[in-house]
Amino acid sequence: MKKLSFCIYYFLVILISSNILFSQPKRIISLTPSITQELYFIGLENSVVGITNFCKKVNRNQQVVGTYLQPNIEKILNLKPDIILLSKEGVSKEIINLFDRFKLKYIALEPINNYSELKNQVIFISKLFNKEDFVLKKIQDLETKNFSNITEKENFVLPKKVVFVIDNELLIVASTTSYVGEILNYAKVENMVKTHKKYPQLSVEELTRLDPDILFVSDMGIKENQIKKYFKKFYWLQVVKNNRVIVVDSNIFCQPTIENFWFSVKKVKSWIKNFDNN
């Protein structure tokens, strides 16, 4: 049923954007950092004329058009985009209404929760720009390389219990149904947060009960030493006593792109292997 719903979604998007497909876009604005990275992956860095201040700038002609939550409509109009790409997640109705009011062509893409959705979204974007064959080959090469790495026999024992913290102060964590949870799944570790809610909030008591072997913490722009200092107040946790709090780069682990996904999987496995060998 989920697969059918996913196919229906993309079919509807194609119908809505059929006028785009018949006229290949040459001037693109991306309002979501992960989508911007995927456009670069597809080979469209020279066609991306507008980005947010959280996106990576790859050429001097690109202009920042504000943030994802507050794009500057005047700057967007001045760039005369053929298409605007953004994620549905967090986008306000007011922004969409502005796009409609000024007759701007846009596609709001569904948020990514697993590798299959990520792969399908990249392929869908590539079709808009007649880059499907090129992208399929790149994805196939990455999968061939990385699947062989994660399925090869290993002579170390993986810790069974892992918790991934998205926000350390609020103790927002990634569950098994989230995109980050998918990374942990591919890295062959057990995510202790098993719930349908993708990013639930834990209490200190719940974290204590889960008693993870390793605690991954997304930096979210905070310095590593500050995060580790913060978790020292949970001195009774074995993971703190054993110095197994790992601070990860949120720009890689929390931005769903094909390259970020496989890099994150390899990084998790590498950290765990180092712990087991020490």
N, C-alpha and C positions, 0 to 999 in steps of 0.2 A: 504493500500500500504506500509506504514512504517513497519507494522508487517511482511509483506511478505519479504521485503528487509532485515529485521533483521534476519529472519529465513534462508534466502539464505546465508547471511554472515556467520552464524555459520555452515551451511552445508559445505561451501567452506573451512572454517578453519579446520573442521573435516577431509575433504578429504586430505587437504595439510598435516595434521599431523597424518594421519592414521597409519604411521609407529610408531608414539609415542603411540597411543592407544593400539597397539598390544604388546607393550613392556612398561609396566608401569614405568614411570620415578621415580628414587630413589634419584637423585641428582639434585636439582632445584636451579637456580639462578633467583632472581627477581630484576628487575631494576626499579620498580615503587613502592613507599611506600604503596599506597593503595592496590596493588596486593599482596604485602608482608603480609599486615594485613589480607587479605582474605585467604591466604594460612595458616596462623595461625588459623583463624576461622574454616577452614576445618579440622584442626588437623595435619598439615604437618610441624610444626615448626622444627622437627628433620630432615626433608628432605631438608630444605632450607639451602644450604651450602654457598650461596653468596648473598649479599645484597648491596645496596648503602649506603652512609654515611647519608642519610636522612631516612633510614628505622630503625625500632626498632629492636635491637639485643636481641634475647631471649635465645641464648646459646653460650657458649664460642668457639664452633667449627665453628661458622659462620664467614666468612671473608668479609670485605668490598672490593668491586671491583670497586670503584670509584663513580662517580655521575651518575644520570640518563642521563644527557646530554653528559657526557664524561666518559663512563665506560672504565676500563683498560683491554684491550683485552688479555694481557699477563696473568693477574691474573685470568681472566675468563677461559682461556685455561688450566691453571695449576689446576683448580678445576675440570676439566673434567665433565662438567654438562651433564645430560641426556636431559635437556630442559631449555630454558631461556624464562621467561615470562616478557613482558613489554607492556606499553601502546603505541599506535601509536602516541599519541599526543606529539608533540615536538621532537620525535626521528629523528635523521638525517639519510639521505640516506647513508652517509659514514659508519655509524655504522652497518646498515643492510648489506651493501656490505661486511664488514669485517666478519660478521657472515656467510654469504654465502661463502666467500673465504675460511674460515677455516672449512666449512661444520658443523657449529654448528646448532643444532635444536632449533628453537625458534617459539614463537607465539606472534605476535603483536596484542594486543586487542584494540578494539574501545574505545574511551573516553566515559565516562558515563555522560548522561544528565538528567536522571530521575530514579526513583526507579525501574521501570520495567526493564530497561536496566541493572541496578546494580544487581538485583536479577538473571536475566538470565545469566549474566556473571559469577557470583559466582557458579551457578549450572553447567555451562559449564566447568569451571575449575575443579569442583569436579568430573565430569565425567572422566576427564583425569587420575584421580588417584583412580577411583573406590570408591568414597566417596559420591556418590549422595544421597543415602538413609539417611546417617548421616546428611548431610547438609540440605536436605529438612526438616528434623525433627527440626533442630535448627532454620531454618528460620520460620517455621510454629509456633514454640513456641514464637519467638520474635514478630511475627505479631499478634498472638492471644492476647498477653499481651499488646502490644502497641496500636492496633486498638481499644481495649476496653477503653483504657485511653483517646484517642483523640476523641472518639465519645460519651463519657459520658456527661450528662448534666452539664453545668457549670453556676455558678451564678455571673459571671463577664462579663463585656463587653470588647471584644477585640478591640484594636486600629485598625482602618481600613487601616492606611497608614504606610508602612514600606519600607525602602531602605536598602539594604545590600551592603556595600562598601568592595571591595576586596583590592584595593590599595588606601589609603587615599590621597596621594600626587597627583596622577594622576586622582583621582576620577573615577576609574574603578569600575563598580558596577555589580551586578548579576541580570539578567533579569528573567522574568517568564519562559523562555525556557531553563534555565541553571539548573545544578544539585542543586545548592544552592537555586534557585528559587523553585525547587520541595520541598525542606525542608520547606520553608516558606508556600507553598501551603498546605502541610500536617499539618502544625501548625495552619492553618486556619487564616492566616493574609493576607492582601492584599499587594502584592508586586507592588509598584508604577511604576517600570521599566518594561514596557510592549513592548517588541520588539523581533524580530526574532534573532537579534544578542545576543549571550549568555552573553557576558561580555562587554558591551559598555562603553564608556567614557562619563561622564557628564560634562557639564560646571557648574560653580558656579550658573549661572542664572537658569539653568535647575533644579539643586538641590533645589534652592530657590522656584521655581515654584511648584515642587512636594510637598514641605512642609510636610515631613513625621512626623508622631507621634513618631516614634522610628527609630533611626539610628543604625544599626548593622555594626561594623567595624572589619574586620579580622585583627588579630595582625601581621601576617607575620614576626614574630620574633622581632617586635618592642614592647617596654614596654607600658603597658596600660596608665600610666600617660603621656607619650610622645604623644600618640595618642589623648587623651582627651585635652591636651594642644594645639595641632595642630588645633582641631576643634573649639576652643574658638575664633579663628579669624572670624568664621562665627557667630558672636554674635547676628545677627538679626534673625537667625533661631529659631523658637519656640522649636525645638527639643534640641537645645543647651541651650536656656534659661531655659528649664524645666529639664535639666540634664538627658536627655534620650538618651545619646550616650553610647551604650553597646559594649565593646571590647570582641570579641570572639576568641577562640583558632583555628587558621587556620589548625592545625594538625587534628582537629576533624571535623570542619565544611566544610573544603575544600578537605578532603580526602574521596572519595566515598567508604565506606565500609558499610555493613549491620548494624553493631553495631553502627558506627558513625552516620549513618543516623537517626536511632531511638533515639539515645541519643540527637542529635541536635534538633530534633522535640520537644522532651520533655523539653529541655532547653529553647527553644524559648517560649513555652507556659508558662513555669514557670516564666520567666522574665516578661512577659506581665501581668500575673496574679498578680505579686507583685506590678507592677506599678498601676494597677487598684484598688488594695486594699489599696494603700497609699494615 
